[in-house]
């Protein structure tokens, strides 16, 4: 039980730190106006949401079946985020 609470707290910290990183990269985008940075931001947002999705779902629902499937969905979203980030870098 304590480990699950710690995972949930770390997920919230990850979201906050990810939001800070996205804000810093967006500030850089406003200066240089490169589309690559926008794609990188979209991919990073998707990656951060994907990483924390399963833990956030476990905060709101105690159903083990939903938590297990949210972990699967979380991995799919992480893969999509990485693909968007790679596309943005390769397009650059």
Order of alpha helices (4+ residues) and beta strands (2+ residues): alpha-alpha-alpha
